[in-house]
Amino acid sequence: MFYSLFTISCTHYCDKRLKHKFIMDKQREHYVGWQNEKTGKGEMMRQLHRISTLFILLLFVVSAQCTETWPQGLSFVGFSADRWQLYVVQPSALEPQIVETLLEPRTPTYAAQTGKITYIGVDGTLRERLLESGEERILLKPDAQRTFTQPAYDAAGKRLFIVALKEGASVDTDILTLDDEKPVVTQRSAQFEPYFHAPRTLYYSNVHCTIGCGKIIQEIWRKDLISSEAEQITLLNAIARQPVISREGRWLYFSSNKAGNFHIWRMSLETGRYERLTEGRVTDISPALDRQGNLYFIRHTPTGTTLMQRRTDGTLQTLPKTLENFRDLEISQ
């Protein structure tokens, strides 16, 4: 009897334990299932968030590519309706706009930060135009001793460099500053195309051989305007001209006929390595860089002249063509 009562008691106790375990297991399964369902929903929401973020980024990139076709600070001289006119992409503008000048502009330079344009008029005068007011004045007049070409602002738009041709001839030139009209670069032969890279370096091209070499040899030089030390940068035994420096100062971009036709090249200022960026039976000149490092240049072909863009990923595209011809391309930094 005692055994029977013990058996019944154990059975009842075990049944309660089993029942309790069953209930606990069911609760655990329900909790785990709920957690899995919650985790699944959370993961799904996270995936949807990632997809939406990527989609927004894609729209941003596409929008940026569309709106940055014409970078702010870009300027050039374009030919249409039998006349050359100055075009500028001013701050907040999406495309080039005509800037009316009193005389036909030659080799203009644009200072976006100060809103000034300086150019050489057809009469040889160096002229400055204020974009906001439209006021225009003469800065320098040519004379029998010298004429002027290729003005260039520094990045701040406060310092102006000018090429002065001695006795009006391009065989012997100096590079001056407007402040004191004194030469900052004076070497044998001719210096052209000044390009200032902050804080103290002036890049330019130097023609040091013509008739005696059987061809024109023009190389890129630079001068430290504090120490007055000058050095030759390129050594191509060809024409290398129109220097432009990347914002971080690592790359020198220029136009050269080293490979036969004029193409756009770049040179690492750290290693001295050259890289040809364009090719073909074309004439590519006037390289310019925007703030993102995209390259712009003018391309001449037998069928016409176009403005080109080479993006940082190497993609090459033609900019919308609305004019018959282009020259004097630059981008104010």
Buried (B, 14 or more C-beta within 10 A) or exposed (E): EEEEEEEEEEEEEEEEEEEEEEEEEEEEEEEEEEEEEEEEEEEEEEEEEEEEEEEEEEEEEEEEEEEBBBBBBBBBBBBEEEEBBBBBBBEEEEEBEEBEBEBBBBBBBBBBBEBBBBBBBEEBBBBBBEBEEEEBEEBBEBEEEBBBBBBBBBBEBEBBBBBBBBEEEBEBBBBBBBEEEEBBBBBEBBBBBBBBBEEEBBBBBBBBBBEEEEEBBBBBBBBEBEEEEBEEBBEBEBBBBBBBBBBEEEBBBBBBBBEEBBBBBBBEBEEEEBEEBBEEEBBBBBBBBBEEEBBBBBBBEEEEBBBBBBBEEEEEEEBEEEBEBBBBBBBBB
